[in-house]
Amino acid sequence: MQFTTLVAFALAATASVHGAPVHKRIAQVISDSTTKWEAACDAAGGGTQCNPVAVAAFSTLLAAPGPCEQQDAADNMVDLAKTLSNNADVIQLAQIFAQQPRNSPTSQSVPYCQSAPRNAELNGLFQCQFQGDNPTTFVGGIAVGGNGTIPFGMSAPVNPAGSCLANPSGPIADGTQLVDLTQNPGVGGTTASNNTTGGSNSTSTVTTPSATPSSDSSNSDCEEDPTESTPTASPTMAADSAAAASATPSSTNGNFKLTNGQNAQKLNAQFATLTATSLCTEGTNACVNGAFAQCVGGTYVTQSCGSDLICAALPLVNSAGTSITCTTNADALARIAATGAQGGLTG
């Protein structure tokens, strides 16, 4: 059972200058998109497998990931559900996640994936759009009808524009979570105005994806926009923060718990030296001044973890590695101490 939950804010806007068009960023608390899925996964017996899959999944709702990464994440969610006796709730919530709108960096519609999912349960599913997204222009300035503007398996644009099977009436309100609006993914019952067909699929082995922070001082997961954060875990089901699980094996199975604790301490000591102006490497996460941070364009963009929470590196419990997460100070100290590592957060 994960004692942390996932949260992240991705809020921002870019203003017009000297009469240039205004392009508002449309974003959401992306970690909310998998909270119910993770709870269902835990209830089904998924245990420590659930959190890394959930973290990797909601990170795909950021603006930077490719058009098929959300679908790939939903496939991983279904893969795990199939190892849990094909748990219907876990599969259904994965189907809804596959249709959650993604963040738009320019208030334009977000392109659709152009390949079939691995799992037949996801056939014909594609993301809704937010109401603030321009329905006639997709990110990159692509007009409707161009590459990526029609979901895979469809021959005509989505109608109504911005709708999806789970919400066939149209786009959903900006920042809204589809899973809070409906528990019906629209598969086998609800239909959109256009017929959708997915390719044939086969199931695959379960993967446990995660963003893998490096163990150097530039630990931060990057997003193309400096106002958007990549999330991970925190101790309550509704905190505001970010973090990404990492697996960084560095010891044999017999000693990994102590090594995990010591590696977490090393990371926390490195994080203590960082500032918002520290140079960093794209694709990594870090903690900066107690806040979760991600690297954007070579510098850190921070996001507060929320009231009474801190950002910290924590040891994984059941495998070699660490995670960067928002949690309480007491929880962080207890987790590190439980590994046998001495010296508190930083060793």
N, C-alpha and C positions, 0 to 999 in steps of 0.2 A: 504494500500500500504506500503510495506517495504521500508524504506529509506536506507537500508543497503544491500549490496550484499555480496556474499560469496567468500572467497578466501582462498587458503592455499597452501603452498609449501610443498612437501614431497620429498626432494632430498637427495641422499646419496649413498655411496658405501662402501663395505668392501673389503679390499685388501688382497692379499695372503701373507703368511709369510713362509719363508724357503721352497719355492717350493710348498706350498699348493695351491689348485685350487682357482682361482679368482672368487668370487661370487659378481657381481655388482648388487646393488639394482636398479631396474627399477621402476621409479616413474613418477609423473605427478602433475600438478596443479589441484588437484581434484575438487576444487570448480568450475572450468570452465565447468565441466561435466553437471552441472544443471543450468547454467546461462540462457540459452535459454529457458529451461523448466520453470524456475521461471518467466521469462518475459512473456511467453505465459500464464502462470497461472494467473499472475497479470492482463493481458489484458482480460482474460476471466472472471474476477470478483472475483478471489480467495482471493484477499486482503491479510490480515494478516495470512491466512492459508498457503500461498505458501512458505514463507521463512523457517519455521520450517521443513516442509517436504523436502525442497531442502537441507537444512543443514544435516538432518539425512541421506538423500540419498547419498550425495557425501562422507560422512564419511565412508560409507561401502566400498569404493574403496581402503581404507588403507589395509595393509597386515594382520592386526589382526582379523578383523571380519570373521565370519564363511562363508562357501561357498554359503549359501542361503540368506545371509543378503542383498546383492545387489538386488536379485529378490524380497525379501520382501519389500524393499524400493520402487522398481518400482511398486509393487502392490499398495503401499500407494499413489503413484503418480497417478496411474490410478483411484484408489478409489476417490480421490479428483476431478479428471477430470469428473467423472460421476456425481458429484454433480453440475458441471458447464455445465449442458446440454450436457453431453458427448462430451465436446469440442475436436474436432478431432486433433488440433495442440498439445494440452496438452497430449493426449493419444499417439500420434505419437512420441513425444519427450521422453515420458516415455519408449516407446519401444526401442528407440535408447539408452537411458541411461542403460537399462537392458543388453545391449551388449557392453558397454564400458569396455575396459580392466581394470583389477585391478592392483594395485602395486604388484610387485614381490620382496620379500626380498632377493632372492638368484639367480635372473635371470633364474628361472625355471618357467614353465607354472603354472598357478594358477588353482586349482581344480574347477570343475563345480558343481553346485547345483544338488542334487539328489532327488529333490521333485518337484511336479507340482506347478505352481503359482496359486494364488487365482483367478486371472482374465484371462478369455479366450484370451484376447488381447495379453497376454504374452506367450501363449503356444508355445513351440518349440524354444524360444529365449534363448540364452546363450551368455556369454561374449566372445568377440574376445580376442586374446592375443597380447602382444607387440612383435615386431620383434626380440627384444633382448632376449626374453624368450626361453629357451631351449625347442624345440618342442617334444623331446622324454622323457623328465623327468619333473615331476611335483613337486611342493613344497613339501618337506618331502622326496625327493628322490624316489618318486613313478614312476615306468615306465609306459609308455602308455599301457593301458589295465587294469591297476590296479584301485582300488577304487577311484572314483572321477575324473578319466581321460577321461570319456566319458559322454557327457551331458545327462541329464535325458530324457528318451524316445528314445534314440538312441542305436543301437546295435553294432556300430563300431566306431572307433575313428574319430574325425573330419578330414575331407579331403577337401581342403588342411589344414594341421595343423595350428592352430591359427586363422582360419577364423571364421566368424559368418554370419548370414543371411544378415546383413547390409553391410558386406564387404566380400563377398564370395571368393574373390581372394586370401585371406591369411591374416596374421597378419598385424597390422598397425604400423607405425613408433613409436618408444619409446616416451612416453610423449604426444602423439597426442590425441586429443579429436575426437572421432568418429562422434560426432554431427557437427564438423567442416568439415568433409569429405563428409558427405551425409545427406540428409533429408529423405531418404528412408530406413525405418527399415527392408525392405526385407520381410515383411509379406504379403502373398497373391500375390507376384510378383517375387521378387528376391529369389532364392533358393540356398542353399549351396549344396555341393556334396553329402552329406548324407541326407536322409530324417529324419526329426525330428517330433516327436509327443509329445504333452504335454498331461497331464491328464485332466480330466474334472474339471471345476472350477466353483466357484460361487462367486459373488461379495460380498463385505463385507462393513461394515460401515466405514466411513472415520476415520482414526486415524491421529493424528498430532504428529509424533514421534519427540523426541528431546533427545540429551544428556543432562542429568540433573546434573549440577554442584552442589555440596553441598555448604552450606553457611559457611563452615569453611575455614581456611587459606590454605588448601591443595586442591584448586579448579583447577583440570586439568584433561582432558580426555586422557586416556592412549592409547598408541600404543606399540606394542611389540618391535619396533625398535627405538632406541633413536634419529633417524634422521628424523622421520616422524611426521607431525603435524596434529591434528584433527582441522578442520576449523570451522568458522562461518562467521559472517556478517561484512561488511564494507560499507562505504557510497557511493562508486561508483561501477559501473558494472565491473571494472577491477583492483581492488586493490589487493595487495598480502598480505594476512593475514589469520587469522583463528579465529573461535569462534564457540560456540555451544549454541543454545538456550536452556533455562531452564525454567521450570515452577515450581515455588516454592511458592504455595499458602500460605499465612500467615494472611489473613484478610478477612473480609466479602466483598461482591461485592461492597458495598457502599464506602469502604475506600481503596480498593486495589491500586489505583493509587498512593496515598501518601505513602502507605506502600512499594510499589514497588520502589519508589524513595529512600526511606530511606534504604531499603535493598541493593539497588545498591551502595549507599554511604558506607554502612558497608563493602561490598565486596571490594570496591576500597580502603578503608582504610586498610583492611587486605592485599590486594595485594601489597600495598606500603611497607609492611614489608618483602616481600619475596625476595629471591635471587635465582640464578640458583642452589645453593647448598642446598636450603631448602628441608626438607623432605616432601614428599607428598604421597597421597593415589591414587593407581591405579583407573582409571575410572573417573577422574575429570579434569577440565580445570582451568586455572588461567591466570592472567597477571603478568609478571615479568619484571621489569625495562622497562615498556612500550611495551613489546613484548608479543604476545600470547604464552602460555606455555602449554605443556601437560606433564603428569607424566609418566615417563618410568622407571621401575625398582626402584621406590621410590624416584627419583629425577626429576627435571624439565628439559625439553628440550624446548628451546625457538625458536620462528620463528618471525622474524621482520614483522611488519604489513605493511611496505612499507613507501614511502615518505609521510610526512605530516600526518601520521595516528598514533593513539595510541590505545593500547588495554585498554578496560574499561568494567566494568559491567554497563549495562543500564537497565532501567525499561521497562517491557513490557507495551504496550499501552492498549490492549483490554482484558487482563486477568491478574490474579495475577501471579507474577513471575519476573524474571530478565533474561537477556542474557549476555553472555560474548562475546565481539565483537571488531573488529578493526573499528575505526571511527575517525572523526576529534575531536579535543579537544572541538571546539565550538559546534559541534553537541551533544557530550556527556553532556556538561554543559546545553545546551538548553533542552535536554530531561529530565534531572533530575529536572531542575527548573520548567518544565511544570507540574510536579506532585505535586508541592507545597512544595517539600523538599527544605530546605535552607542549605547553607554551601558548595555549589559547588560539586565537584566530591566525596569528602570524608566526607562531613557533618561537 
